[in-house]
């Protein structure tokens, strides 16, 4: 098994395209996106009962190398500070096929 970094990002749904562009820019070609996620954070509860995505969050899960992780965090931090959200990075292992 190969050591990797698992990256989980939750941010405003309107910012998902920017985050995905950052992933592509640094060479992370694979990811999973779940839209309209709900929960509670420092900014209160997030609901998905509106027809608009303005107040909803999205979840992105991906994996990357140590070098990509550092660049990813640097690029994503301004988005999270401005629009809210969280980026969690953990050590993981995977079998690529």
N, C-alpha and C positions, 0 to 999 in steps of 0.2 A: 504494500500500500504506500501511496505517496502522501507526504505531509503537505497540507494546504492551509489556507485561511478561509474560514466560512464567514461570509459577510451577510448580515441581515439589516435591511434599511426600512424604516417606516417613516413616511413623510407625506405631506399634503398631495393629494392625487394630481393636482395641477402641475406639480413639480416632477412627477414621474418621468416625463420625456427628457427633462434636463439630466436627471440622474442616469437614465439609460444611455444618453449621449456620452456622459462621462465614462461609464463602463466601457462603451465601444472605443472611446478615445484612448483609454489606457490599455486596451487589448483584452478585456474580459468579454469573451464572445458569448458566454452562456449565462442565463439567469432565469429565474422564475418570478412572475409578477402575479400578485393577488390584489385585485382592486376592491374598493369599498370595505376595507377592514375597519373594525370598530375597536374601541378600548378606552383607556383612561390614562392620561399622562399629566405632566406639570401644567398643561394648559386646559385641563378639565377633560370631560368625556367627549368622545367623538361619535357622532350618530351617522347612520347611513340611510335615514328615512326621508331624505329630500331627493327631488328629481335631479338636482344639480350635483356635480362632483366638487363644488367649491369647498364644502365643509367636511369632505371625507378624506380618508387616508388610503395610501396604497402600501403594500409590502413587497419588497424585492429580496430574494435570496440568491446568492451567487457564491462562487469560490474563486480564489485568486492566489497568486504567489505573494510572498512577503514584500517584494519590491512593489508590486501592483497595489497592495493594501495601503502602503504609505502614501502613494500618489492619490489613490482613491479617497482616503480620509481627508487629505489636504484639499481636494477639489470639492468634496461634498459638504465639508464643514460650513462654508458660508450659506449654503441653501438651508441647512438645518437650523442655523442661528436665525435666519431671516423668517423662515416659514414654519419652523418647528419640526420635530421628528427626532429620530434616534438612529444611530449606526452602531451595530454590535458586531465586533470581530472576535472570532474564537479560533483556536487551533483545532484542526480536524484532519482526517485522513480520508482518501478516496481511492477507488479503483476506477480508472478511466477505461472505457471500452470503445 
